[in-house]
Structure formats: C-alpha cells, structure tokens
C-alpha cells in the first residue's frame, strides 16, 4: 500500500511539473506482420504500417530493399499476381505495381461495393466472393476495376486457374474457365479434404481400406497422379489441409504441420500461426514471431538504426544488412537532409562527436567535420572492445576485462600508456587537461592524473558500491548521476579529492538510466511506467530543474540528445522525438559554435521565485539589448532593460513586487537574435 501511495505521489509531482511539447514522433521499424506474400526472390511483409520489401539472397541471407510507408486500417487479404500486388484494406482494394518487384508503386484504390467474404487470384483475374454463393470474376487495371463475369458455386471450392474444384461426396468436380463447363470428375471413396495451388491438387481420403494422401499434377492434360501414399499409420488427421505449393502441403490440427508432397513431415509451427507457401519457400508467422523455414526473422533487423552525435548535432543512420552509414541533419520541418554516405564493415559504436567501426579487433575512428566523413585513425587493439572515446590527444578503450589509455601523436599514431583491470563495469570516461575521470557501476568514480612523462597515477576513488554511476562533463563541472542523486563537482579543484559544489536529490522510486550533457543543459533519462527525460541547468554553482518530457510506454529507454534551434531531438536506435524547448535559444543563424551566434539567454534563478530573481545572458557580439517581461497572454508587464552592451556575460536582477503570482515570459532581443524563458512567480 505504501509503495502504491508513493508511486501516485511521484506521478502527481511529475505531472504538475513543466513539460515540453512533443512536436513529432517517428518510429522507424514495425515488428508485427499481418500477411506475407512472395514473388520470386522478393518477400513482402505487410503490416498496418506499410510494406517491407526484402530480398532473399540465400536461405540464411536476407537484404532489405524498400519500405513503403502507408497506413492500413484492417488488412483482410493480399495477393501477388504477376505484376500486381493487391491488398484489401477493410472495404477498399489497393493496387500496387510490382513490375519491378523491389519497388512496389501505388497505382490506385477502388471501393468494394459489397461485403467481401473471400478473395483469390485466378489467372490474370481475381475472384471476389460476395457470399457462399456469388463469385465475381474481376479484372484490375491501372485505372479500373471491372466485374467481368458472375458465377455461382456451392460447397467446398478451390480456385486454381483455369480450374475450379468443387468437393462433393466421394468426388471432386472440375470446371474450366472461361464458361465453367464441366472438365472432368475425380471419383474416389471417402474424400475428406482437398486443396490446390500452383500446379498441384492435393486431397485426402479416409475409408474402410485406410487413409491416403493423393497428389495430382495439373500441368498434364487429364491430370496425372504424382503421389499416392498410404498414411494409415500416421496419427495425423489430414481433414484440415489448407495450403499447397509445388513442394509442400500443410495441415492444421493441434499444430500447423507441413509435409513434402510424398507425405513425409517436414516442419511444424504452433497451431495459431499463419502460413505462406510459395514454391519451396515457407513462412510461418504470428504478429512479431516470424520464421522462414527454421530461421527466425526479426523485422527490425531490416530497418535502419539511428544514433545521435550530441556535440555535433548530427545523426547517423546505419543499415546493418547493407553496411551503409548516412550522415543526417535535421530540417526545420522535422525531416532529415542527407549530407554524406559511406559503406562500412563491422559494428558501429557512436560517441558524442565521433563514431568508431569495430571489425575483428580493428578499430577505425571517424569524425563528421564539414558535413563529411573523415577517417582519423585505425588501430588494432588485439582484443575485442566495447567502447572507444577519442579525447583529441588520447584515446580511451574499454575491453571486457580491462580499460586502456593510448596517447595519440601528431600523425594520429597510438601508443598504449596505461592499462588496468581494476574497473570492469565502466560506463564513461572524461579527460580534462591532465585528469582522467572514469565512472564504474560497481566502484563509483575514480580520478587519474596523467603526468608529463605519460605516467598515469590514481589520485582518488569516490562512491558507494553498486550505485550505477554515470558521469558527463558540463562547462567546468563534472556531473555525476548515482544513488538517486545528481552531484555537481568542480573539475578544476578536485585534484586530491572530489569537491562537490552542489548535490541534487532526485525523486525516489524512479529508475534513472543515462546522463547526457549538451551545450545548454544536462539531460537525465528515467522510467516509472514509461520512459521520460528530465532537463537541468547549472546556475550559480547549483543544479536547477527545468522540466521533463513524458514518452510513450513502448519507447526505447536509451536516448541521445541533440539540440537544434529551439527544439531538441531524443534519438534512440529506432525512435526519434522532436521536442520544442522554450529554454533553448532561438536564432535563425544557429551554429554549433556558440561564438558564431549572437547571444545566449539562461534560465532565471531561483525559479519559482518570490518577488526577486536573477537572469543571466551572454553576448557573443556587441549590440542593442532589449529585455522585456510578458504575462501568459502576451501583454508586456515590464521593460527590464534597453541599452547597448559589449560582448561578455551579464546578470540582471528582476524585481516583481507589484506583480501577482503566475507564469511570465522574459524575452531577450539582441540585434536579430530573439530568445525567451518561462519564469514562475509564487508569492
């Protein structure tokens, strides 16, 4: 009961905090699949989110080709017929041109004027089953859906152009298109079930002489029996045969059983699985459980992954099956502009400003300067590694049983100067001047000093065991996350022991995962029932909570943060959020380098405040400074400052004795630069 009350209390606190507006969410993969259809070596995975096109290179090698993004409400049927892919979405028929199978092109949609019971391909045509009696032969072209012919069939029926098979007692009556005249009759005692597709008709008999599976080749005029097998010894009841190809047939009982045409059992899937047979290809699937023969298919592997480079405000999009990396920048309309592309072979490890390719112990480091990929160095670390950080003059490497530090010379050659196996659960490393700070989940934070002779000496270790410490550098501070606290440490005065200038206690009952520093603040990812992100700023040697962002419960937990103009992007491998942030500077001439901008407006402190607060700002160029205050309706309530200022940092006291409690906006204008901050007056 206490835990429930505590959780409700936490949620109430968070829900009454300042939360930013999510402008857009983009999910770059979909795991579930409604239907699978096959054309030669191409497979179409069809879901309510679109069509994933995959090429089957070999039994164990699949390659993503294209994603057709579209929304389906209710997928009822889908069929591949020569150069057409037809999808029945609720009461609408959608026609895709697959003359190029790798690139389905939407052609047109048609309204179906009646409730559709069944849907089949039939040569160049389709059969739309209105009810158990009416069957409508339909032709679909680029601009029309024509009802060619209506006919009537009853009983168990199977369509395989040019034949229609009607199963009756002890016989299968065969009619032939176009006039559906009687073609032949297959008479056999005890016919229980039949199915037909491709060039094959399979049927099952059970009578006093036993049980038999019979397979007919439809390519031979008059039909020829390919197989006639006694299956009396089988425990299976073949009365539920439902799928056939030129290689297999399937029966559904307590499981989905797949047999070769000679009646030998080949494969089994769970009873409720859907099945697609096409030639020698077999797909068994249900939602996100997909198997090709015995190989499990994970659809997310066919979609690109994303990583954010926080300090460059660029995004990497990489396609593991194609081994391609794209460099992206965000456009104002929350879409991406592709800047560069490169091929790679290995595993990608993304950092804050660089990324690394791991390939069998060989590591290649790349920068993204001038919107291009540039290989800085390549080195063989001899052992597998899980993390690399390039500190300009040094390189930090995390391996499974040790951490190592390398010195980098003027031509980017690496020389190992330090190795230790004392810390095996490290999460991050910071190198500032001659101080190396390392966070370890089990042992806390440790500082090493690098001497002029390249000796690496341990100076101190701080922290409690197993408190999952994380560290980042922000301005002149080391920010430490651990033990449900944020610690603000002065880097320049922590040579012999950590000097903490501020400790922020975090809300209990929340799982805190990651610490991220950007040029405008510190972000903490966390989770109660769903992920969330908290933002803090540092003012006057103190951490100040700004706001939080609530994310969907199905979102991933591990984000990087990119700040672009007046918004920030939360980037995980498969999901990206665009979030408008009123605490970020708004400047049409935004640059990664602060000095290239006009100014920076910081959040006021304290906030909320009673009567008096201080707001600071920084000018990168001289200009006329206007600082005004508005109420929540946009009415000006105070002209705080209007005068010329030179470059530098400034603080401005704001006195609000004559204003009522409420939310106000402070707006800074310098030349063509404009930025606003929300402040809260509480008396």
Secondary structure by P-SEA (a helix, b strand, c coil): caaaaaaaaaaaaaaacbbbbbcccccccccccccccccccccccccccbbbbbbcccccbbbbcccbbbbbcccccccccccbbbbbcccbbbbbbcccccbbbbccccccccccccccccccbbbbbcccccccbbbbccccccccccccccccccccccbbbbbcccbbbbbbcccccccbbbbbcccccccccccbbbbbbbcccccbbbbbbccccccccccccccccccccccccccccccccccccccbbbbcccccccccccccbbbbbcccbbbbbcccccccccccccccccbbbbbbcccccbbbbbbcccbbbbbbbbccccbbbbccccccccbbbbcccbbbbbcccbbbbbbbccccccccccccccccccbbbbcccbbbbbcccbbbbbbbcccbbbbbccccccccccccccccccbbbbbbccccbbbbbbccccbbbbcccccccccbbbbbbcccbbbbbcccbbbbbcccccccbbbbccccccccccccccccccccbbbbbbbccbbbbbbbbbcccbbbbcbbbbbccccccbbbbbbcccccccccccbbbbbbbccbbbbcccccccccccbbbbbccccccccccccccccccccbbbbbbbcccccccccccccccccccbbbbbbcccccbbbbbbbbbcccbbbbbbbbbcc
